[in-house]
């Protein structure tokens, strides 16, 4: 009986050993595949980002590449700025890029026109599709700011669009749900953005010119209130929830 038990244990141990070896081989193979994938990712990132970094370090070359595209290059940047209006991305970043590429006044005008177009598109689509369009842009349940009183709504429009960092697209959607003159809303929401856009465009141009002593103060004028407004809004939203 003891002999039978010893034989059974030896067979069990003999069967477990190949299984452990197989698991070790699989673990080693998985580690090698992961290491190879990581190395490939690093190589591809370096290959793709290096030319972009070189171009960003040479603003004249980057501008030349964009300007060689002619109207297509301008339309590409303009299209990116219009699409940005539908995304949770700060307009100030693309405004700095436009000033970097097209100069202070060219970048400012391009961004200003894109702001008018994106605001008009969001407002019109919200009017046409209502709650469905709102939930498409805010699927996590953010609530619109419905201000029925005209004076309060106008004051809120000045405040939201004047201060960088506050959620513009949420307010545009909310404004579309209230009967009002769109032309007045568009004029106010565009004009009060002008100071921040000018600072961003001139800051981007100074950044591209290598004048960092001028670029940093100009961009801080926008970045500091934008960060403060963003954190205040997030804190207020969290307390409300």
Number of C-alpha atoms within 10 A of each C-alpha: 6 7 8 9 10 11 12 12 12 12 12 11 12 11 11 12 12 11 12 11 11 12 12 12 12 12 12 12 12 12 12 12 12 12 12 12 12 12 12 12 12 12 12 12 11 13 11 11 12 12 11 13 11 12 16 15 13 14 18 14 13 18 18 13 14 17 15 11 12 11 10 12 15 17 13 13 21 22 14 12 26 22 14 18 20 16 12 13 13 16 21 24 16 23 29 28 22 28 29 27 25 20 21 23 15 15 28 24 19 20 28 20 14 21 22 16 19 19 21 17 16 20 23 16 15 20 17 12 10 16 13 13 16 21 13 9 16 16 10 8 9 13 12 16 16 14 15 13 9 12 10 10 18 15 10 15 20 17 14 18 22 20 20 25 24 23 17 22 20 19 18 24 25 19 23 21 18 16 10 13 9 14 10 11 20 18 11 16 23 18 14 17 18 17 13 23 26 24 24 32 35 25 30 32 26 23 22 24 16 14 13 14 10 15 21 15 13 21 21 14 15 21 19 13 15 19 14 14 18 17 14 14 15 12 12 11 12 9 8 7 7
